[in-house]
Amino acid sequence: MDGATGRDNFRSGGLRVILALFLTATLLGPAWSAILSPPTPALAEGNAEAPTPAARYVGHLSLAPDHGPAGTEVTATGTSLPANSSLSVIWNTVKGSWVLSGTVNESFKGRKFDPAATEMATATTDDQGNFTAKFRVPEDFGFLHDVTVKQDGVIVNQAAFELEPQVSISPARGPAGTPITVTVNGIGYQYLYNVWQLAYDNKFTGWVSSVTTQGKAVVTIPATGAPGKHLVQVLAGIPDMPYLNTQQSPTPDRPSFAFTFEVTDGPAVLPPAASAQGLPALSGQAPDGSGPLTWVDPQRAAVGTSAVFHGRGLAPQNDAQIVWTRVVGNRMSGNGWSENSVVLGSTKIGPDGSFDYPFSVPDDLGGPHQIAVRLADDTLMPASLTVSASALPITPTSGPVGTDITLHLKGGGWTETANIYTFVYDNAYLGYACAFNSQGDVVVHLPAAGAPGWHFIDVYPAIYKGEDVKGVDNFRVPQLTYAQDHPGENLPAFHFAFQVTK
């Protein structure tokens, strides 16, 4: 099936796009209005003269073509502009970022987009004020962009270019479990344009985001199902599920994309062992300086990993306590969270002021933890160790329909962006599990389902709760783009296979 299927309504006319942007600014208030229509600079206090204007429109600017995907070569033609003048052709866009707050960025406050611009070409007008210049459309957020022409920093004219989204999959065929990579370019950033979803065989799989990746998303899912053709779709969505009749929505120019993947006969492509998944340990090194100082190696590791807490330049001391700080609480009771400390053991600070304390990373919540040595005067010398999420092998790995499959994770987080993991069975979203109340330990029981053969279980990070742009709440939904665009922590996903027997 052609990946362009479903895009008949994409080019719906400039008036519709302008109306959509007007509604966006109206619905979302001053912050978005400022992005869509930059404010005029205010008069400087104590200055009797107005500042240089942001824009002084003369002549005409046209773009040919005025729509297309990233990489399109565009000819900008200006007429009746200031004669014999040096001009800059500017591509206007935004830079996206996630917004977090709290003492350790534990609260999710959504996304924001700040105006940005790039010079694409320069030109000099002739005696009649005419010029032509060529540029290639960059990879960027999709849909409407202003192309402005500036003289000495002042806009003299502008035109609009509509960047069309593009989607591809690779490969197009393979046995069950084959990793299918779905690449999306040109996701929008405005309200109704920045939420996209993926579905497999008409089953909702998860959310495709591109807030910090400039409109680009890369997703990898396993091929599932019996031999034959299967459907992979990328759809516009709001707020957290696919929007199935976008052609009748306030923004009908949003396209949808559909591809077929052929599952072939042959041995299944199975995911790596659970012990080989997760984030690699991150080594820690002594900080600069002569002391006193402490550090831990590794500085990021999974529960149970062997580690060493080091100290240098300290006062000699027998039986110095080693203290581990943890977060306790839950998000359901309304009581919030707090920190407390437990003693891991003790060590001797030698005559040279050093110690080396070996330990196993405690079975605790994911995220940064303070580990400290308590000195004789009761002061603490802390270092930081980040607990990363990990998975145990599933048990069992085969059995008939209804078999109880146990999935066990360690090091689940507690912040709003790390508090849950979401579970997907054969590319169909099932639900989520929390980690905070159980101090990072997550155990989920799933009944085996489906025809005899291999079935695939994927576990993705998500966002438990928070605040976001009005009307957008991608909470408790698998974030398929977790690797490049997850807010806050760097979190892994986990992948398993179960064989249903007759």
C-alpha positions, 0 to 999 in steps of 0.5 A: 500500500502506498504510504501516501494513502489518506493524504487527499485532504492535506492540501486544503488551501491557505485560508483553512491553514490560517484559520487553524492557526488563528484558532490555535492562538485564540484557544491557547492564549498569549504564549502561543499568540506570541509564537504565531505573531511575534510582538512589536518591540515596546518603546524603550523607557526614557527614549522619545523615539520609537525603536527600529520597526520589526517589519516594513512591508514593501513589494511582493515575495513568492515561493515556488513551490510553496509546499513540499517535504523537507529537502524541496528546492524552493525558488524565492522571488522578490519584486518591487523591494528596496532597490540595490539592497542586500537581503536575507532570506529567513526560515522561521520555526521554533525550538521545542523543550519539555518543562519540568519543575520541583526540587529534583524536576519531579513534576511534569509541566508540559512542553513549550516552543520558542521562536527560532530562525535560520538564514537560508540565502542572501541576495541583492536586489537590482535597480527595480528591487527584484531578486531570486534566490534558491534554498532547500527546505530543512528537516523541521516541524511540519505544516506552515512556516513563514519565510521572511526577507529582511533588510538590516534586520527589518522584515520587508516581506514574507510568504508561507511554505507548508512543510508536508509530513513524510513517513516510511517503514523499513524493512517491508517484510520478515519473520515474526519479531522482525524490528520494523523501524517507522520514521516520521518527518514533519510532525507539527508543533501547534495544537492539533498538529503535535500529537501523532499515534501508531496503530498495528492491525487496527490496534492502538500501539502508542504515542509518537512525539517529536518535541525536542527532535524538531519534528522527527520521530523514529519508532521501532516495533516488532512484527507480530501476527501470522504469516501474511500482510499486516497494517502499520498506520501513523495517524494524527491524534488528540488527546491520547488516541488516534483521531479517525475522522481528521477530514472532518476536524477543524484541521483537515489538512493533517494526513494519515499514512498506511503501510503493509508489512508482510510477516514471512515464514521462518524462525522468529526474531527474538529480543535479547535476554533481559540481562542484556537490556536496559541502560549500560552502567555509567562509570564514575571518576574522582572529581577534580581537586585534592579533597575532601571528596567522595564519588561512586563508581559506577555513577549509574547502574541497575539494582544489584550491580556491584559498585564502590563508594570512594573517599579521599582527603578525609579525617581518619576514622574507624567505623564511619557509617555509609548512609543511603538516601531514598524517596518514599511515598505514593501518588494515590494517597495525596500524602506526597513524598519525603526522603529518609535514610538507611545505613548500608554499613560502615567503613574505615577511613584510613590514615591517608584519609581514604576509603573504598566501600564495596556494595551492591546497588540497593533494591530501590526506586529509580533515579538519583540517590545520595550515598554519603559517609557520616564523619565523626562530627556528624556531617555527611560527605555525599556522592550521587548514584542513579538507579536505572530500570532493569528487567528480570527474565519473564517466567515461563517463556511458553505455555498454552493460552491462559498461562500466567506470564510474570513480568518483573522490573526493578528500579522503576522511578517515582517522578511524574515522568518515570513513575509508570511503565506501560505494557503492549502485547502484540502491538496492542496497548494493555495498560500501565503499572506504577513503581512508587508505592512498591519502592521501584519493584514492579510485578505484572501478571499477564495471561497468555493469549493468541494463536499458537506461535510467538507473541511479543510483549513490549514495556515502554516508559510513559508520563503518569500525570502532569500539566500540558498544552490545553487539550493535550494529555498524553498520560499513561500512554506508551511513548514509542519515541522514549529513546529520543524525546522522553521528558526528564529521565533517560529511561529504557524500554524492555522487550520479551517473547512468549510462545503460545503452545497448542 
